[in-house]
Amino acid sequence: MSDWTDGYLTDVEYSHAYNKELNPLVARLALLAAGLSPPRFGTACELGFGQGLSINLHAATSTTEWWGTDFNPAQVGYAREIGAASGVDVKLLDEAFADFVHRPDLPDFDFIGMHGIWSWISPENQALLTDFIRRKLKVRGILYIGYNVVPGWASFAPIRHLMAEHAALSGAAGGGKLNVLKATLEFVEKFLATNPAFRRHNPLVVDRFDGIKGKDPNYLVHEFLNGHWRPTYFTTMVEALGPARVSFACSASYFEHFDPLNITAEQWGLLQSVPDGPFRQSLRDFMINQQFRRDYWAKGAGRLTHLQQAEALAAERLVLVSHRPKVELKIKAPLGEIALHALVYDPILDLFADHQPKAIGEIARGMQPRNVNFKQVIEAVMVLAGAGHLASAHDDATSDQVRPAAKRLNDGFLERARSAGDANFLASPVTGGGIAATRLVQNFLLGHRKGRKTPGELSEFVWQMLDAQGQKLIREGQTLETREGSLAVLMPQATGFLDEQLPILKALQIE
């Protein structure tokens, strides 16, 4: 290697993201729906954990022993800082893959996950990770990989290449990667405005480019200016992982378990004419113009009988994590916006409306008088979970066991949110993972813990905290300079917090 970064960007931190697909409970439901037997997730590893939100949230809200590595020291330092609050012994290492994969103290893992990094690392590192999976993933173990795929990137990949080349030229003059990104985006915009033949032959490129400009600059630097970037085909991924002795299990995206949400009847007919296997998956990627796959792979997956699958699914628990009156019966899918059947979805949502965990079997029994069968219930709860309205839930004993660590981690997040807005999630001992919570929500929650119970008291609490730091609220691009103007903005949001968000946070054992 020419340097310790091996072409990977380290001078710009990655975005503070949380990836629910790394939650073993999310994997469990997906595997059961696919007719596969999930392992007991006793040990887990996240490769390239970035800022460490996912690994810390999952470690604090489960009984799983978590290991992980990321070779950006700034990110590892941040991950250790936020994770220390929980008191859980999370193994957060700052080692390159070449060093980490050969550590003699690593256990064998039930679960190995990596989100995004496969597309950004060198072929040498990809080979190292494949060998690591071969050696350290247990039989019946599960691998999660989120990665860029060619069909959805085909027309835009040349623009990404152009951006990387321009950035390399601009970077030679110095100025930092974020300034280089700004200059590169401005250059590409000017280039497209000249109406080159490439644009005329690829008319959707402009819309795609306009869509990325507003994204997190840190994400854009890593996605578009990184030294290694290789979208792949599903069949190529199968070949790459072949030496690891894993096979494709199912998609981690619940929507993709149901073809009517993704492809037309004509496309489905063609798909069924192709033998089940890698080519069918690859063909499906072309049908939906797949840009990013989220896949679970298994080392020797155990198949369930229909009875075993039905009984296991019936025992799975979920909880409503959205405010029931605001759940819209429509979703965005590859085929466009799809309306959900109110006669099925409304009563299911009503059964979950108290925000208490419910077993799927309990929901199915509640739907029997409406002539909704078990298969329809499975599809409905997975669609609602895929849309972010439902989340898988621990059994009560596990929730009780992990609650103290989750509370300590949340205490750390709330303290951090007094002055920063980088960690916009809180830990739920019910769902075994992260729940989205903006800095403002966390500030309201902190105020509520300190005895502020009315919208006025919460608004005043937050305003005083911001004012003491010289921080201002911004509304519609305008900075609010006065107390009165700030409180006028905070009051309705505080009311919404008390009426809509606080009951959910309490049910999820976050408050």
C-alpha atoms as one frame of an Amber mdcrd trajectory, in Angstrom:
protein
   0.000   0.000   0.000   1.225   3.497  -0.806  -0.291   4.944   2.378  -2.321
   3.835   5.340  -5.615   5.005   3.844  -5.318   2.697   0.786  -7.257   5.231
  -1.293 -10.076   5.614   1.226 -10.967   9.123   2.346 -10.178   9.860   5.985
  -9.959  13.645   6.113 -13.750  14.058   5.910 -15.891  12.208   8.430 -18.702
  10.025   7.163 -22.306  10.996   7.888 -23.843  10.109  11.254 -26.120   7.402
   9.914 -28.002   4.539  11.525 -28.594   1.375   9.502 -31.456  -0.750  10.809
 -30.484  -3.686   8.573 -27.624  -4.329  11.013 -30.169  -4.975  13.773 -30.401
  -8.761  14.332 -34.142  -8.419  14.991 -34.612  -6.912  11.529 -32.596  -9.772
  10.035 -34.601 -12.331  11.984 -37.978 -11.273  10.577 -36.626 -11.104   7.017
 -35.136 -14.598   7.280 -38.297 -16.106   8.759 -40.385 -14.529   6.005 -38.066
 -16.201   3.495 -38.556 -19.571   5.180 -35.103 -19.687   6.740 -34.057 -20.450
  10.298 -32.211 -17.492  11.876 -29.319 -18.184  14.234 -29.109 -17.093  17.825
 -27.260 -13.804  17.442 -24.741 -14.215  20.260 -21.765 -12.551  18.564 -21.742
  -9.916  15.836 -19.251  -7.814  13.917 -19.640  -4.585  11.941 -16.906  -3.886
   9.415 -16.368  -0.192   8.697 -18.717   1.139  11.380 -18.222   4.811  10.465
 -19.328   7.090  13.293 -20.440   4.031  15.263 -24.100   4.911  15.827 -25.389
   1.552  14.596 -22.949  -0.625  16.508 -23.365   1.333  19.751 -27.161   1.385
  19.530 -27.324  -2.344  18.811 -24.822  -3.234  21.525 -26.704  -1.219  24.164
 -30.118  -2.641  23.272 -29.362  -6.333  22.855 -27.579  -9.204  24.553 -25.328
  -9.655  21.511 -21.570  -9.205  21.908 -20.467  -6.678  19.276 -17.059  -6.208
  17.649 -16.164  -3.734  14.924 -13.400  -1.842  13.197 -13.011   1.382  11.268
  -9.616   2.702  10.287 -10.542   6.397  10.392  -9.200   7.434  13.840 -11.530
  10.443  14.098 -14.576   8.228  13.574 -13.364   5.586  16.002 -12.744   8.264
  18.614 -16.272   9.588  18.160 -17.765   6.087  18.322 -15.903   5.303  21.542
 -16.913   8.629  23.044 -20.642   8.153  22.498 -20.519   4.437  23.314 -18.744
   4.865  26.640 -21.949   6.184  28.207 -23.719   2.827  27.896 -21.159   0.933
  29.937 -21.344  -1.970  27.459 -18.029  -3.526  26.453 -18.263  -2.861  22.728
 -15.029  -3.774  20.934 -14.482  -0.643  18.788 -11.106  -1.020  17.082  -9.219
   1.407  14.852  -7.527  -1.122  12.615  -7.281  -1.541   8.869  -8.976  -4.661
   7.573  -5.602  -6.290   6.902  -4.830  -6.091  10.626  -8.288  -6.664  12.082
  -9.116  -9.856  10.201  -6.027 -11.597  11.576  -6.504 -10.712  15.241  -6.078
 -13.878  17.344  -8.661 -12.798  19.934 -11.634 -12.552  17.572 -14.511 -14.936
  18.315 -16.442 -16.708  15.588 -19.470 -14.641  14.622 -23.158 -15.394  14.190
 -23.585 -12.152  12.261 -21.213 -10.038  10.176 -22.409  -6.792   8.611 -21.085
  -4.059   6.375 -23.113  -1.212   4.927 -21.803   0.551   1.828 -18.111  -0.110
   2.291 -17.869  -3.040  -0.151 -18.393  -0.596  -3.029 -15.709   1.775  -1.715
 -12.760  -0.475  -0.875 -10.002  -1.922  -3.031 -10.178  -5.399  -4.598  -7.407
  -6.436  -2.195  -9.528  -5.450   0.804 -12.568  -7.147  -0.708 -10.544 -10.366
  -0.922  -9.438  -9.954   2.699 -13.031  -9.596   3.860 -14.188 -12.568   1.817
 -11.537 -14.710   3.482 -12.491 -13.270   6.885 -16.124 -14.261   6.311 -14.997
 -17.745   5.277 -12.981 -18.194   8.469 -14.991 -16.325  11.092 -18.679 -16.594
  10.151 -20.200 -19.578  11.907 -22.105 -22.296  10.097 -25.734 -21.057   9.969
 -24.326 -17.540  10.438 -25.712 -14.507   8.584 -23.853 -11.909   6.529 -25.356
  -8.516   5.687 -23.962  -6.435   2.832 -25.339  -3.174   1.478 -23.707  -2.320
  -1.847 -24.094  -0.334  -5.063 -25.289  -2.269  -8.099 -24.844  -1.481 -11.761
 -28.365  -1.211 -13.236 -29.295   1.840 -11.186 -25.870   3.424 -11.591 -25.332
   2.656 -15.286 -26.287   6.045 -16.710 -24.810   8.099 -13.852 -21.529   6.209
 -13.348 -19.769   8.264 -16.079 -20.749  11.482 -14.275 -19.378  10.062 -11.038
 -16.140   9.268 -12.886 -16.044  12.810 -14.245 -16.532  14.177 -10.734 -13.711
  12.053  -9.353 -11.328  13.161 -12.112 -12.195  16.828 -11.650 -11.796  16.472
  -7.896  -8.352  14.941  -8.357  -7.290  17.967 -10.404  -8.868  20.442  -7.979
  -7.450  18.646  -4.969  -3.914  19.122  -6.196  -4.307  22.828  -5.413  -5.376
  22.099  -1.807  -8.352  23.584  -0.026  -9.869  20.529   1.625 -12.246  17.894
   0.312 -15.450  19.808   1.052 -14.211  22.790  -0.956 -13.146  20.401  -3.702
 -16.640  18.896  -3.672 -18.225  22.340  -4.011 -15.993  23.194  -6.961 -16.674
  19.820  -8.579 -20.449  20.153  -8.277 -20.294  23.634  -9.784 -18.138  22.364
 -12.648 -20.417  19.430 -13.479 -23.449  21.732 -13.401 -21.747  24.014 -15.929
 -20.785  21.013 -18.037 -24.336  19.667 -18.177 -25.637  23.153 -19.008 -23.644
  23.001 -22.273 -26.043  20.224 -23.360 -23.383  17.659 -24.310 -24.318  14.611
 -26.365 -23.986  12.503 -23.214 -26.819  14.468 -21.641 -28.973  14.202 -24.744
 -28.541  10.427 -24.826 -29.048  10.138 -21.041 -31.815  12.657 -20.265 -32.343
  11.475 -16.676 -28.782  12.395 -15.699 -29.720  16.016 -14.958 -32.521  15.017
 -12.592 -30.190  12.565 -10.884 -27.501  15.209 -10.510 -29.992  17.749  -9.167
 -31.109  15.112  -6.659 -27.655  14.581  -5.177 -26.711  18.229  -4.770 -28.798
  18.670  -1.646 -27.475  15.590   0.158 -25.073  15.594   3.115 -21.712  16.881
   1.780 -19.823  14.346   3.897 -21.774  11.527   2.268 -21.157  12.968  -1.205
 -17.410  13.172  -0.615 -17.263   9.482   0.317 -19.633   8.321  -2.413 -18.290
  10.386  -5.298 -14.695  11.347  -4.530 -13.411   8.150  -2.942 -10.388   6.433
  -4.472 -12.245   3.152  -5.018 -15.826   2.964  -6.249 -17.209  -0.078  -8.008
 -20.916  -0.750  -8.480 -21.341  -4.430  -9.219 -23.849  -6.901 -10.584 -25.554
  -9.351  -8.261 -24.076 -12.265 -10.206 -20.613 -10.756  -9.759 -21.221 -10.485
  -6.022 -22.167 -14.170  -5.931 -18.841 -15.001  -7.572 -16.907 -12.716  -5.205
 -18.449 -14.304  -2.113 -18.158 -17.846  -3.420 -14.903 -18.566  -1.541 -16.640
 -17.502   1.710 -19.145 -20.354   1.221 -22.198 -18.132   1.737 -25.314 -18.068
  -0.404 -27.963 -15.406  -0.911 -30.705 -15.742   1.702 -33.087 -12.823   1.156
 -33.342  -9.073   0.849 -33.045  -6.960   3.991 -35.553  -4.577   2.387 -38.978
  -5.873   3.388 -40.683  -4.331   0.349 -38.610  -6.548  -1.922 -40.174  -9.681
  -0.447 -43.398  -8.841  -2.309 -43.147  -8.699  -6.088 -46.422  -6.769  -6.696
 -44.798  -3.755  -5.024 -41.820  -3.875  -7.350 -42.577  -5.304 -10.787 -45.487
  -5.535 -13.209 -47.448  -8.704 -13.882 -45.766  -9.038 -17.275 -42.334  -8.692
 -15.706 -43.272 -11.208 -13.013 -44.258 -13.711 -15.693 -40.891 -13.359 -17.397
 -39.086 -13.589 -14.074 -40.846 -16.862 -13.231 -39.728 -18.330 -16.553 -36.111
 -18.042 -15.374 -34.762 -20.667 -12.930 -34.489 -19.369  -9.376 -30.936 -18.272
  -8.686 -28.422 -15.466  -9.249 -29.544 -14.668 -12.791 -33.134 -14.168 -11.646
 -31.965 -11.735  -8.961 -29.830  -9.871 -11.481 -32.699  -9.707 -13.980 -34.925
  -8.329 -11.242 -32.361  -5.589 -10.571 -32.719  -4.495 -14.192 -36.502  -4.549
 -13.955 -36.567  -2.130 -11.008 -33.360  -0.274 -11.975 -31.815  -1.261  -8.649
 -29.215   1.187  -7.359 -28.383  -0.204  -3.919 -28.972  -3.728  -2.680 -29.392
  -4.664   0.974 -28.862  -8.405   1.201 -28.626 -11.123   3.817 -26.429 -14.105
   2.983 -26.197 -17.341   4.951 -23.537 -19.957   5.522 -25.538 -23.156   5.264
 -29.014 -21.707   5.815 -31.497 -23.965   7.585 -34.824 -24.366   5.769 -38.045
 -24.313   7.784 -41.075 -26.442   7.053 -44.274 -24.508   6.410 -45.484 -25.337
   9.918 -42.199 -24.274  11.532 -42.215 -21.034   9.556 -45.825 -20.229  10.452
 -45.262 -20.898  14.149 -42.029 -18.867  14.246 -43.622 -15.923  12.441 -46.661
 -16.042  14.710 -44.364 -15.633  17.712 -42.518 -12.622  16.282 -43.377  -9.331
  17.993 -43.672  -5.866  16.521 -44.518  -2.448  17.875 -45.940   0.717  16.296
 -43.282   3.459  16.250 -45.303   6.068  14.315 -48.167   8.274  15.523 -51.229
   6.287  14.475 -53.357   9.200  13.132 -50.524  10.303  10.845 -49.835   6.927
   9.228 -50.821   7.310   5.586 -52.037   4.239   3.730 -49.638   4.637   0.846
 -46.023   3.753   0.223 -43.355   4.633  -2.299 -42.200   1.558  -4.183 -40.307
   0.935  -7.448 -43.645   0.908  -9.278 -44.471   4.337  -7.825 -46.853   5.340
  -5.070 -49.044   2.434  -4.025 -52.255   2.734  -1.993 -52.644   0.198   0.804
 -55.953  -1.630   1.286 -57.720   0.240   4.088 -59.888  -2.757   5.036 -56.710
  -4.673   5.881 -54.273  -2.023   7.049 -56.505   0.218   9.160 -57.628  -2.506
  11.598 -54.074  -3.855  11.874 -52.798  -0.380  12.725 -55.629   0.008  15.242
 -54.543  -3.196  16.976 -51.052  -1.717  17.343 -52.291   1.751  18.310 -51.366
   1.474  22.008 -47.680   1.186  21.007 -47.278  -2.025  22.971 -45.464  -4.988
  21.367 -47.801  -7.506  19.788 -47.076 -10.982  18.424 -48.017 -11.485  14.774
 -50.166 -14.428  15.869 -52.142 -12.123  18.145 -52.719  -9.709  15.268 -53.759
 -12.593  13.008 -56.350 -13.741  15.533 -57.680 -10.208  15.782 -58.086 -10.103
  12.000 -59.946 -13.425  11.662 -63.420 -11.840  12.016 -62.521  -9.651   9.041
 -61.594 -12.667   6.892 -57.968 -11.549   6.629 -55.767 -14.631   6.520 -52.339
 -15.192   8.083 -50.463 -14.641   4.817 -52.148 -11.266   4.343 -51.243 -10.276
   7.915 -47.579 -11.199   7.326 -47.478  -9.090   4.180 -49.186  -6.144   5.884
 -46.932  -6.051   8.944 -43.804  -6.385   6.796 -44.948  -3.604   4.491 -45.671
  -1.380   7.505 -42.283  -2.284   8.958 -40.596  -1.583   5.628 -42.270   1.833
   5.608 -40.870   2.523   9.088 -44.171   2.414  10.973 -43.632  -0.910  12.739
 -40.439  -2.270  14.276 -39.528  -5.728  15.526 -39.525  -6.064  19.306 -37.657
  -8.082  21.918 -39.430 -10.362  24.359 -40.120  -8.653  27.691 -37.287 -10.417
  29.531 -34.676  -9.201  27.053 -36.056  -5.658  27.112 -35.806  -5.647  30.899
 -32.244  -6.959  30.741 -30.930  -4.323  28.327 -32.934  -1.341  29.626 -30.223
  -0.004  32.005 -27.552   0.134  29.272 -29.981   1.723  26.816 -30.895   4.366
  29.373 -27.260   5.199  30.015 -26.604   5.544  26.291 -29.655   7.796  25.928
 -28.499   9.914  28.856 -25.281  10.464  26.916 -27.150  11.348  23.730 -29.377
  13.842  25.556 -26.388  15.498  27.175 -24.695  15.741  23.789 -27.841  17.178
  22.180 -27.654  20.208  24.477 -24.895  21.603  22.246 -24.738  19.427  19.104
 -27.117  17.857  16.617 -24.993  15.084  15.162 -26.562  11.988  16.778 -30.227
  12.056  15.806 -31.233   8.707  17.291 -32.089   7.235  20.666 -31.799   3.657
  21.906 -34.916   1.544  22.475 -34.614  -1.563  24.657 -37.903  -2.654  23.081
 -36.844  -2.607  19.412 -33.209  -3.537  19.970 -32.022  -0.573  17.938 -32.245
   3.107  17.146 -35.296   5.368  16.964 -35.024   8.607  15.014 -35.028  11.674
  17.284 -33.868  15.088  16.131 -31.867  17.372  18.347 -35.034  19.331  19.112
 -36.904  16.192  20.177 -33.974  15.214  22.386 -33.937  18.693  23.926 -37.659
  18.480  24.629 -37.143  15.049  26.184 -34.361  16.417  28.370 -36.623  19.266
  29.467 -39.423  16.832  30.253 -37.050  14.795  32.399 -36.204  17.988  34.258
 -39.841  18.644  35.114 -40.987  20.858  32.225 -44.395  19.411  31.434 -46.258
  22.009  29.369 -45.541  23.288  25.841 -44.674  26.698  27.272 -42.248  25.288
  29.827 -40.558  23.041  27.245 -40.248  25.890  24.739 -38.737  28.207  27.321
 -36.327  25.464  28.441 -35.047  24.876  24.915 -34.839  28.575  24.058 -32.823
  29.365  27.182 -30.448  26.502  26.476 -29.848  27.668  22.911 -29.628  31.334
  23.862 -26.975  30.605  26.504 -24.801  29.147  23.721 -25.472  31.940  21.263
 -27.369  29.552  18.997 -30.383  30.664  16.974 -33.366  28.946  15.436 -33.834
  29.217  11.694 -37.244  29.253  10.030 -37.651  29.241   6.250 -34.068  30.419
   5.856 -34.476  33.309   8.298 -32.557  33.462  11.592 -34.861  34.172  14.538
 -33.242  36.845  16.681 -35.872  37.421  19.382 -37.152  35.323  22.256 -40.741
  35.909  21.202 -40.116  34.799  17.623 -38.279  31.708  18.795 -40.986  30.715
  21.247 -43.624  31.135  18.574 -41.817  28.505  16.521 -41.062  26.202  19.444
 -44.557  26.152  20.982 -46.371  24.117  18.286 -43.434  21.727  18.071 -43.467
  21.265  21.845 -47.193  20.560  21.673 -46.579  17.960  18.977 -43.857  16.399
  21.085 -46.141  16.015  24.113 -49.146  14.773  22.136 -47.488  12.574  19.525
 -43.869  11.709  20.228 -43.654  11.423  24.012 -46.234   8.599  24.298 -44.243
   6.596  21.741 -40.932   7.271  23.495 -42.466   6.100  26.757 -43.829   2.925
  25.171 -40.411   2.212  23.636 -38.897   2.652  27.116 -36.804   5.602  25.988
 -38.435   7.975  28.498
